[in-house]
Amino acid sequence: MQIEAIMNSLILKNVIKENSSQNIQELISGILSKPQIEYISAVMHNDKYEFLSKNDYVKIEYDDSGLNYDLLDQLHDKGLYDGKYIYGRIINSDDWGEDFNPYHYNMKVNLFLLDDDLKLFYCEEKINTYKLIKIKKQNIKYYQYGPDITTTSRE
């Protein structure tokens, strides 16, 4: 058994019955990929985890180390970045089927970013499902105030 399969079996020991066949345990542990195991682990350790649906709004922790800080300020000003998370919307699961699979370990997400004219545009990315946090649209400040939340008037 490969090292990864051994690690998988250790993670899955709470899921697989003790009296199940050794071959079944090895098969399940061996066919799961690292992203699948990470997803299973995340769900196992988060009692409040919510599975995603197509068109759900999500937030994802964003590593700002490689990004232009002016852009981060602009995203923050427009309500599209809160200092830790950026936002997006689920397009579909990133599998071969046509139907949405809420249990797939990767999702296609339209991330909400700004173009050069500071208008909202969507950037499609494939993101590990366990990294996505389901939220309501009204939790995104951009949608609370409209596209020009930096104005002081409400005309």
N, C-alpha and C positions, 0 to 999 in steps of 0.2 A: 504494500500500500504506500502511495506517495505521501510525502510530508503534508501536502495540502489536504489530502483525503483524511489523514490522521487528525489534523486540526479541525476539519469539518466535523468528523465524528465526535470530537470532544465538545464542540459547540452544540451539536444536535443531540447530545445524550439525553437532554430533557424532553426531546420530541419523539425520538425513536423508542419503542417499547423495549424493555430489557430482555424479554423472551423472544424477540424477533430474530429471524435467521441472521447469522453473521454475514452471509452473502448479501442479504438485503441491506444491512447496515453499511457494508462496504460499497455496494452499488450506489446507494443514495449519497453517501459521503463523497464518492468519487466523481459523480456526474454534476454536482453542483459547482458552479464557478465561484470565484472569490466575491464578485459583486452580489451574487445570489445569497451567499452566506452572510455577507455584511447586512443585506436587507433583512434576512431572517433574524439575525442577532438584534438589529435595531428594533424590530417589531416585538421580539421576545422581551426586551428590556424596557419597553415603553408601553405601559398599560393604557395610556391615552392616545396611542397611535391611531390615526384615521387613514384608512385607505383612500386613495385618490380616485377621482372620476374625471372624465374628459370635460374640459372647460373650467375645472376648478382653478381658483386663484391660489397661488403659492408664494412663499418667501423662501429664500435660500441664503445661507450665510455666505458673505462675499469676501474673498481675500483681496483687499485693496492694495496690496504691496506692489502690484505691477501696473496700476491704473493711474492715469493722469488725475491729480488732485483737483484741478479745475472742473473736470467732468464729474467727479464725486460731489463737489459743492453744488454743481448745477442739478444733479440728480436729487440731492438732498433738498435744495430749494423748491424743486417741483414735486416733492413728496414721493419720490421713487427710490429713495435710499434713506435708511434710518440710522446710519452709523455702523450697522452690523449686517443688515439684510437688504437685498434687492428683491424685486418682485417679478412675477411672471404668471403665465396661464398655461395649463396643460393643453397641448395640442392632441397628443395621442401617446399610446405606449410605443416604445421603440423596439417592436418585434416585427416579425414577418407577416403577421396576419393583418387583415383589414379592420377587424373589430378591436375595440379598446380592451386591453387586458390590465385591470387594476392591480394585478399581482406581479406584473413584470418588473424586473429590477432596474430598468432604465425607462425614462420618460422623455418625450420630445416636449420642450417647453419654449414658449415665446417669452423671452426676457424683455422687460420694459426698459428701454434705453432712450436716449435723446440724440437726434441728428444735429447737424451743424447749426440749424436754425432753431434749436431747442424745442423741436416738435417730437412728440412721442413716436418711436418706431419699435418694431418687434425684431428681436434677434433670436432665431431658432437655435437652440442648443439641446444636446442630449445630456441628461443629468441623472445620476444615480437616484432612484426613487427614495431611498432612505434619507437623503439629504434635503428633500422637499418637505416643507411644513405647510399644511393646508390652512388657509385663512379665508376670511370673508372679504369681498370686494371693498366694503366700506372701511376695512382696516388699512387700506392704502390711501394715504393722504391725497394723492393726485386725484382720486375719484371723489373725495369729499369736497374739494374746493374747485375742481375743474383744472384745465390745463394752465391757467395763469394764476397760480396761488400766491405769486409774489406781489400782486397788485394790492393797493390799500383800499380800493373802492369796490362796491358790489353793484355795478350797473347792469 
